[in-house]
């Protein structure tokens, strides 16, 4: 019960920071934290072995999404504006 509450608090904090943060690159850090917290909640709240697979799939998908966004932003910063 305490682990679920801690994960929920971390997810809520990360969500608030994502909304409040102006810098897009800093938002990505909190997006990764949010993905960790949600994956943890999924693993803790679904008492079935497939719950762990669901948590892993969610985490991997969220990480790939964050990396793709960061890569796109980095490429945009390398190119001069036309």
C-alpha positions in Angstrom: 0.0 0.0 0.0 2.8 2.4 0.8 4.7 1.6 -2.4 1.6 2.4 -4.5 1.1 5.7 -2.7 4.8 6.7 -3.2 4.5 5.8 -6.9 1.3 7.7 -7.3 2.8 10.8 -5.5 5.9 10.7 -7.8 3.6 10.4 -10.9 1.5 13.3 -9.7 4.6 15.4 -9.0 6.1 14.6 -12.4 2.8 15.5 -14.1 2.6 18.8 -12.4 6.3 19.6 -13.3 5.6 18.6 -16.9 2.7 21.1 -17.1 4.6 23.9 -15.2 8.0 23.5 -17.0 8.7 25.9 -19.9 11.8 24.2 -21.2 10.9 21.3 -23.4 14.2 19.4 -22.8 13.6 19.6 -19.0 10.0 18.3 -19.6 11.5 15.1 -21.1 13.3 14.3 -17.8 10.0 14.5 -15.9 8.3 12.5 -18.7 10.7 9.7 -18.0 10.0 9.9 -14.3 6.3 9.8 -15.0 6.9 6.7 -17.2 8.8 5.0 -14.3 6.1 5.8 -11.9 3.2 4.6 -14.1 5.1 1.4 -14.9 5.7 0.8 -11.2 2.0 1.4 -10.4 1.0 -1.1 -13.2 3.3 -3.7 -11.8 2.2 -3.1 -8.2 -1.6 -2.8 -8.8 -2.1 -5.7 -11.3 -1.6 -8.9 -9.3 -1.2 -11.1 -12.3 2.1 -12.2 -14.0 0.9 -10.5 -17.2 0.8 -7.2 -15.2 4.6 -7.2 -15.1 4.7 -7.7 -18.9 2.2 -4.8 -19.2 4.4 -2.6 -17.1 7.6 -3.5 -19.1 5.8 -2.8 -22.4 4.5 0.5 -21.1 8.0 1.5 -19.8 9.8 0.5 -23.0 7.2 2.3 -25.2 7.4 5.5 -23.1 11.2 5.4 -23.1 11.3 5.0 -26.9 8.8 7.9 -27.2 10.9 10.2 -25.0 14.1 9.3 -26.9 12.5 10.0 -30.2 11.3 13.4 -29.0 14.7 14.3 -27.6 16.4 13.2 -30.8 14.1 15.3 -32.9 14.7 18.3 -30.7 18.5 17.8 -30.9 18.3 17.6 -34.7 16.3 20.8 -34.9 18.8 22.7 -32.8 21.7 21.5 -35.0 20.0 23.0 -38.2 20.0 26.7 -38.7 16.6 28.2 -39.1 15.6 28.8 -42.7 
